[in-house]
Amino acid sequence: MKQFLTNLNGKALENFTPVSALLGGALIGLSVSLLLFLNGRMAGISGIMNGLLSAPKKEGIWRGLFLAGLIIGAFIFQLLTNDSLQLREGYPVLLIILGGFLVGVGTRMGSGCTSGHGICGIANFSIRSITATITFMLSGMVTVFILKHILGVV
């Protein structure tokens, strides 16, 4: 089993923590449910961000607060757990820019992002979201395989 739990550098993922993963998933599910119940809105981050830039001021307030909560929540977690974030270094800048561009184009073409389709859409049994989630997961796996094993970039 350990051979399957490796990161991109081939090192074992020794810090696998199912409890924090389950708690984090439960908190995400709770926040998505609360937003839908209290505001009647889906918690797709790309849609929230897009609406923040283009929606009327009243709509912008909850969107801004939701996005701020994502950032503040991450900082609070890091402070409370003393968890240090390890940034990866040494990746080609053009590859990172290309990846970001492709994610943006895919998000627009797919009518939503990973959080919208993967969490909200699948929970609503949306065929479009299930198809989108399978597609971006497979695309990510194929991309990593090509970059790591064929091109040797990562």
C-alpha positions as CSV (number, residue, x, y, z in Angstrom):
1,M,0.0,0.0,0.0
2,K,2.9,2.4,0.8
3,Q,4.0,2.3,-2.8
4,F,0.7,3.9,-3.8
5,L,1.0,6.7,-1.2
6,T,3.8,8.7,-2.7
7,N,4.1,12.3,-3.7
8,L,5.6,13.7,-6.9
9,N,9.2,13.4,-5.5
10,G,8.7,9.7,-4.9
11,K,8.8,10.0,-1.1
12,A,6.2,8.3,1.0
13,L,3.3,10.4,2.3
14,E,4.1,9.9,5.9
15,N,1.8,12.5,7.2
16,F,-1.5,11.0,6.0
17,T,-4.1,12.1,8.5
18,P,-7.5,10.6,7.9
19,V,-9.1,12.4,10.9
20,S,-8.2,15.9,9.7
21,A,-9.2,15.0,6.2
22,L,-12.6,13.8,7.4
23,L,-13.1,16.8,9.6
24,G,-12.1,19.2,6.8
25,G,-14.5,17.5,4.4
26,A,-17.3,17.7,7.0
27,L,-16.6,21.4,7.5
28,I,-16.7,22.0,3.7
29,G,-20.0,20.1,3.5
30,L,-21.4,22.1,6.4
31,S,-20.4,25.4,4.8
32,V,-21.8,24.4,1.4
33,S,-25.1,23.3,3.1
34,L,-25.3,26.5,5.1
35,L,-24.8,28.7,2.1
36,L,-27.4,26.8,0.2
37,F,-29.9,26.8,3.1
38,L,-29.4,30.3,4.2
39,N,-28.7,32.1,0.9
40,G,-30.1,29.7,-1.7
41,R,-26.7,29.7,-3.5
42,M,-24.2,27.1,-4.6
43,A,-20.7,27.3,-3.2
44,G,-18.8,27.2,-6.5
45,I,-15.7,29.4,-5.9
46,S,-15.4,30.5,-9.6
47,G,-19.0,31.5,-9.7
48,I,-18.7,33.4,-6.4
49,M,-15.6,35.1,-7.6
50,N,-17.1,36.0,-10.9
51,G,-20.2,37.4,-9.2
52,L,-18.1,39.4,-6.9
53,L,-16.7,41.3,-9.9
54,S,-19.9,41.6,-11.8
55,A,-22.9,41.4,-9.4
56,P,-24.8,44.3,-7.7
57,K,-23.3,45.6,-4.5
58,K,-25.8,43.6,-2.3
59,E,-24.7,40.4,-4.0
60,G,-21.0,41.4,-3.6
61,I,-21.1,41.6,0.2
62,W,-21.9,37.9,0.9
63,R,-19.5,36.9,-1.9
64,G,-16.7,38.9,-0.5
65,L,-17.3,37.6,3.0
66,F,-17.4,34.0,1.8
67,L,-14.0,34.4,-0.1
68,A,-12.5,36.3,2.9
69,G,-13.6,33.4,5.1
70,L,-11.7,30.9,2.9
71,I,-8.5,32.9,3.4
72,I,-9.0,33.7,7.0
73,G,-9.9,30.1,7.8
74,A,-6.7,28.9,6.3
75,F,-4.7,31.3,8.4
76,I,-6.5,30.4,11.6
77,F,-6.0,26.7,10.9
78,Q,-2.3,27.3,10.4
79,L,-2.0,29.3,13.6
80,L,-3.9,26.7,15.7
81,T,-2.2,23.6,14.3
82,N,1.3,25.0,13.9
83,D,1.2,23.4,10.5
84,S,3.9,24.8,8.2
85,L,3.1,25.2,4.5
86,Q,5.8,23.8,2.3
87,L,5.9,25.6,-1.0
88,R,7.3,23.7,-4.0
89,E,10.2,25.4,-5.7
90,G,12.0,24.9,-8.9
91,Y,9.1,24.5,-11.3
92,P,9.4,26.3,-14.7
93,V,7.5,29.6,-14.5
94,L,6.1,29.2,-18.0
95,L,4.6,25.8,-17.1
96,I,2.9,27.3,-14.0
97,I,1.5,30.1,-16.1
98,L,0.3,27.7,-18.8
99,G,-1.3,25.5,-16.1
100,G,-3.1,28.4,-14.5
101,F,-4.3,29.6,-17.9
102,L,-5.6,26.1,-18.8
103,V,-7.4,25.9,-15.4
104,G,-9.1,29.2,-16.1
105,V,-10.1,28.3,-19.6
106,G,-11.4,24.9,-18.4
107,T,-13.3,26.5,-15.6
108,R,-15.1,28.8,-18.0
109,M,-15.7,26.1,-20.6
110,G,-16.9,23.6,-18.0
111,S,-19.3,26.1,-16.5
112,G,-17.7,25.9,-13.1
113,C,-14.7,24.9,-11.0
114,T,-13.7,21.8,-9.0
115,S,-15.5,23.0,-5.9
116,G,-18.7,23.7,-7.7
117,H,-18.8,20.5,-9.7
118,G,-17.0,18.2,-7.3
119,I,-18.8,19.2,-4.2
120,C,-22.1,20.9,-5.0
121,G,-22.8,19.4,-8.4
122,I,-22.2,15.8,-7.5
123,A,-24.2,16.2,-4.3
124,N,-27.1,17.3,-6.5
125,F,-26.6,14.3,-8.8
126,S,-25.8,16.6,-11.7
127,I,-24.7,14.5,-14.7
128,R,-22.8,17.5,-16.1
129,S,-21.0,17.9,-12.8
130,I,-20.2,14.2,-12.5
131,T,-18.9,14.2,-16.1
132,A,-16.8,17.4,-15.4
133,T,-15.4,16.0,-12.2
134,I,-14.4,12.7,-13.9
135,T,-12.9,14.6,-16.8
136,F,-10.7,17.0,-14.7
137,M,-9.6,14.2,-12.4
138,L,-8.5,12.0,-15.4
139,S,-6.9,15.0,-17.1
140,G,-4.9,15.8,-14.0
141,M,-3.7,12.2,-13.7
142,V,-2.7,12.0,-17.3
143,T,-0.9,15.3,-17.1
144,V,1.1,14.2,-14.0
145,F,2.0,10.9,-15.7
146,I,3.2,12.7,-18.9
147,L,5.1,15.4,-17.0
148,K,6.7,13.0,-14.5
149,H,7.3,9.8,-16.5
150,I,7.5,10.9,-20.1
151,L,9.0,14.4,-20.0
152,G,10.7,14.1,-16.6
153,V,9.8,17.7,-15.7
154,V,8.6,17.0,-12.2
